[in-house]
Amino acid sequence: MANAQKPWLTPAQQVQQLKDKGVKFDLMSETDAEKYLRENNNYFRIRSYRVGFSKHVGGANDGKYTNLDFAMLVDLAIIDMYLRNELLPMTLDIEHFCKVRLLNVMEVHREDGYQVVQDFLTPEDYVDQNGDPQNHILDEIRRGLSSPYTHGLIQRHPTGDWPAWEFLEVIPFGRFIQFWRFCANRYADRSMREDYYMLHDVKGLRNGCAHNNCIINDMGAGTPRHRANNQVARGLGAIGVGQAMRRTKLSNERFIQIATTLYMHQRVASVGVKEKRGRRLREVVQRMNRNRSYYTQLVGPANSGLTFISKMVDGWYPDPTP
């Protein structure tokens, strides 16, 4: 049976619906909340941050939120925006420095820069309906002919005779991760194989941030599709994140991706880039803590989730000033 269609609600009706569910308007008035919903955010996004706040069980208020104010939803939405704005460039940094590392590894192994690309491309060969030989990866690359940023570069290689150093500039991140694994196996490099799995988590976070998805609107424990990499778990332990918090937060796929990105970034980025990102991350944590009094008396994922993020930033990107 198809889901029943939901009615379009005005900001006033949205506020009333939240009130009916137990959301309070003590920290932000109903009038200000209506204005916020009209001018700053949409109802679907803002209400998504309610996940994880506790509800009454039994009695007249059964199912209603126990201590959730609309201002908390707004606060989390703002924190989420700042966090996305800093995490996205960090994923791009990781991609960049991993490409630099891969070229260095190839140099150490005295790799033929053209042959390694051809060996990677060959399994993607196919014959089209006209009987002409084609290649799935080259098909993807040629889509970049319409881009002013890659048009000239792609035009120089009409037959797909790419050297590795130019190939890395035109393949999407997903293909780069595949190429990374191909090279890890080619050189029997265990460290690269480990990083291959972590790069998938970095890619997942990058996609979420790039599509402006809410990333901290569900900070509770869950059942992820895969476990966090052992390096990330050990790295968290080394900066003082306790076992109970590691176990809980790394059961949430969102936090796996965030933790993996922060761990990889502080490991692979240059000193200057790390310092720059660290300053911005500490500013996000400062904003995150502005209204921590909203959450400190809550026993639940909202408070512990923000604490987890703060611990990672403090541990991996400490303030160098005394």
C-alpha positions in Angstrom: 0.0 0.0 0.0 1.3 3.4 -1.0 2.1 5.9 1.8 -0.7 8.4 2.4 0.2 11.8 1.1 1.0 14.4 3.8 -0.6 17.8 3.7 1.4 21.0 3.0 1.8 22.8 6.3 2.2 26.5 6.8 5.0 27.6 9.3 2.3 28.2 11.9 0.9 24.7 11.4 4.4 23.3 11.5 5.0 24.9 14.8 1.7 23.5 16.1 2.6 20.0 14.9 5.9 20.2 16.8 4.1 21.4 19.9 1.7 18.4 19.6 4.7 16.2 19.7 6.0 17.8 22.9 8.6 20.2 21.4 8.9 23.3 23.5 9.3 26.9 22.5 10.9 28.4 25.6 14.3 29.2 24.2 12.9 30.5 21.0 9.4 31.9 20.7 6.8 30.5 18.4 6.8 33.7 16.4 10.6 33.5 15.9 10.3 29.8 15.1 7.7 30.6 12.3 10.0 33.2 10.9 12.9 30.8 11.0 10.9 28.1 9.2 9.8 30.6 6.6 13.2 32.3 5.9 16.1 30.0 7.0 15.3 26.4 6.8 12.6 23.9 5.7 10.5 21.9 8.1 11.6 18.5 6.9 15.3 19.2 7.5 14.9 21.0 10.8 12.6 18.3 12.3 15.1 15.6 11.3 17.3 16.6 14.2 14.8 15.4 16.7 16.0 11.8 16.2 17.6 10.5 19.4 15.9 12.9 21.9 14.1 11.0 24.6 10.3 10.6 24.8 7.8 10.0 27.5 6.8 6.4 27.9 3.3 5.9 29.2 0.9 8.3 30.8 -0.8 11.3 29.3 2.3 12.5 27.4 3.2 9.1 26.0 5.3 9.5 22.8 6.0 13.2 23.3 9.5 14.6 23.7 10.6 15.0 27.3 13.1 17.9 27.1 13.3 19.1 23.5 13.1 22.8 22.6 12.9 24.1 19.0 16.1 26.2 19.6 18.0 22.9 20.0 16.9 21.8 16.5 18.0 25.1 15.1 21.3 24.9 17.0 22.1 21.4 15.7 21.2 22.5 12.1 23.6 25.4 12.3 26.4 23.2 13.8 25.7 20.7 11.0 26.1 23.4 8.3 29.5 24.6 9.8 30.7 21.0 10.1 29.8 20.1 6.5 31.6 23.2 5.3 34.8 22.1 6.9 34.6 18.4 6.3 34.1 18.7 2.6 37.4 20.4 1.8 39.1 17.9 4.1 37.9 15.0 1.9 39.3 16.9 -1.1 42.6 17.2 0.7 42.7 13.5 1.4 42.1 12.8 -2.3 44.9 15.2 -3.3 47.5 13.9 -0.9 46.7 10.3 -1.7 47.2 11.0 -5.4 50.6 12.5 -4.5 51.4 9.5 -2.5 50.4 7.1 -5.2 52.7 8.8 -7.7 55.6 8.5 -5.2 54.9 4.8 -4.7 54.9 4.3 -8.5 58.3 6.1 -8.7 59.7 3.9 -6.0 58.6 0.8 -8.0 60.0 2.3 -11.2 56.6 2.0 -12.8 55.8 2.6 -16.4 53.3 5.4 -16.1 51.5 4.4 -19.3 51.5 0.7 -18.8 50.0 0.8 -15.4 47.0 2.8 -16.7 46.5 0.4 -19.6 46.6 -2.6 -17.3 44.0 -1.0 -15.2 41.8 -0.1 -18.1 41.9 -3.5 -19.9 39.3 -5.3 -17.7 36.8 -2.5 -18.5 37.0 -3.1 -22.3 33.8 -4.0 -24.1 32.4 -4.1 -27.6 29.4 -1.7 -28.4 26.4 -2.6 -30.5 28.2 -1.5 -33.6 31.0 -4.0 -32.9 33.5 -1.2 -32.0 35.9 -1.7 -29.1 35.1 0.6 -26.1 36.0 1.0 -22.5 33.8 1.9 -19.6 36.3 4.1 -17.8 37.3 6.0 -21.0 33.6 6.5 -21.5 33.4 8.2 -18.1 36.4 10.3 -18.8 35.1 11.5 -22.2 32.1 13.0 -20.5 34.5 15.6 -19.2 34.9 17.0 -22.7 32.0 19.4 -21.9 33.9 20.7 -18.9 36.1 23.8 -19.3 38.4 22.4 -16.7 39.2 19.0 -18.3 38.3 19.6 -22.0 41.8 20.4 -23.2 43.4 17.6 -21.2 41.0 14.9 -22.5 41.3 16.1 -26.1 45.1 15.4 -26.0 44.4 11.7 -25.4 41.7 10.6 -27.9 42.8 7.0 -27.9 43.1 6.7 -24.2 46.9 6.6 -24.0 47.0 8.2 -20.5 50.1 8.5 -18.4 49.3 8.0 -14.7 50.0 11.6 -13.7 47.4 12.9 -16.1 45.0 10.0 -15.6 44.7 10.9 -12.0 43.5 14.4 -13.0 40.5 13.2 -15.0 39.0 10.2 -13.2 36.3 10.6 -10.5 37.1 9.9 -6.9 35.4 6.5 -7.0 37.5 5.4 -9.9 40.6 6.7 -8.2 39.8 4.5 -5.2 39.6 1.5 -7.6 42.9 2.5 -9.2 44.4 2.8 -5.7 43.4 -0.8 -4.9 44.7 -2.0 -8.2 48.1 -0.5 -7.4 48.0 -1.8 -3.9 47.6 -5.3 -5.2 50.2 -4.7 -8.0 52.8 -3.7 -5.4 51.6 -6.0 -2.6 51.4 -2.9 -0.4 49.5 -3.8 2.8 49.3 -0.2 4.0 47.7 0.9 0.7 45.2 -1.9 1.0 44.2 -0.7 4.5 43.8 2.8 3.2 41.6 1.6 0.3 38.8 0.7 2.8 39.1 3.9 4.6 39.0 5.9 1.4 35.5 4.5 0.8 34.4 6.1 4.1 36.0 9.4 3.0 34.1 9.2 -0.3 30.8 8.5 1.5 31.3 11.6 3.7 32.3 13.7 0.7 29.2 12.7 -1.2 27.0 13.6 1.8 28.6 17.0 2.3 28.6 17.8 -1.4 24.9 17.1 -1.7 24.3 19.2 1.4 22.8 16.2 3.3 22.3 16.6 7.1 25.1 14.6 8.7 24.5 14.9 12.5 20.7 14.6 12.5 21.1 11.0 13.8 23.9 10.5 16.3 22.6 7.4 18.0 23.9 3.9 18.0 23.0 1.7 15.0 24.0 -1.2 12.8 26.5 0.0 10.2 27.1 -1.9 6.9 30.7 -2.4 7.9 32.9 -2.0 11.0 35.3 1.0 11.4 38.8 0.3 10.3 41.0 -0.9 13.2 43.4 1.9 12.6 40.7 4.4 13.2 39.6 2.7 16.4 43.1 2.5 17.7 43.7 6.2 16.7 40.7 7.2 18.8 41.9 5.3 21.7 45.3 7.0 21.5 43.7 10.4 21.8 41.7 9.4 24.9 38.3 8.4 23.5 37.1 5.7 25.9 36.2 2.2 24.8 32.5 2.7 25.6 32.2 5.8 23.4 34.2 4.2 20.6 31.9 1.2 20.7 28.8 3.3 20.6 29.8 6.0 18.1 31.5 3.6 15.7 28.2 1.7 15.5 26.9 4.7 13.6 27.9 4.8 10.0 27.9 8.6 9.9 30.4 8.8 12.8 32.5 6.0 11.1 32.9 8.3 8.1 33.6 11.4 10.1 36.1 9.7 12.3 37.8 8.0 9.3 38.1 11.3 7.5 39.6 13.2 10.4 42.0 10.3 11.1 43.2 10.0 7.5 43.5 13.8 7.1 45.7 14.4 10.0 47.8 11.5 8.8 48.2 12.3 5.1 47.9 16.1 4.9 50.8 18.5 4.8 51.7 20.4 8.0 50.4 23.7 6.6 47.1 22.2 5.4 46.6 20.4 8.6 47.2 23.6 10.6 44.7 25.5 8.5 42.0 22.9 8.7 42.7 22.5 12.4 42.0 26.2 13.0 38.7 26.0 11.2 37.7 22.8 13.0 38.4 24.4 16.4 36.2 27.3 15.4 33.4 24.8 14.6 33.9 23.2 18.0 33.8 26.6 19.6 30.5 27.3 17.9 29.4 23.7 18.9 30.0 24.5 22.5 28.2 27.9 22.5 24.9 26.3 23.6 26.2 23.2 25.2 24.0 24.0 28.2 21.1 22.9 26.0 22.4 19.3 26.0 24.6 18.7 29.0 21.7 17.5 31.2 20.5 15.2 28.4 21.4 11.6 28.5 21.4 10.6 24.9 23.1 10.8 21.5 22.9 14.6 21.0 25.1 15.4 23.9 27.5 12.4 23.5 27.7 12.9 19.8 28.9 16.5 20.1 31.3 15.4 22.8 32.7 12.8 20.4 33.3 15.3 17.7 35.0 17.7 20.2 37.3 14.9 21.4 38.4 14.0 17.9 39.2 17.6 17.0 41.0 18.3 20.3 43.0 15.1 20.0 44.0 15.2 16.3 44.0 19.0 15.8 45.1 20.5 19.1 45.5 24.2 19.5 49.3 24.8 19.2 49.1 28.0 21.3 49.8 27.6 25.0 
